[in-house]
């Protein structure tokens, strides 16, 4: 839905995830990071989207085999947001962190 800009569906997913993740005892750090990533995707203000992506990355304390792809995507998304916000050095830094060697 995100890729095709289906905003109504994404809003429903975000609301459902918020309900499921109420309180810190529900869900995992990756679940909370994914919710923040989805919220950033729907955000119209680049500064707010950047803040949400940074919060998403902060949820994940250690990169593991299970969350490496998500961390890579979060860095790539953050790099794209910095690029759109004319912050080339930060964009480059996060896009490089998002690269997963084969």
Beta strands, then each sheet from edge to edge (+ up, - down):
end
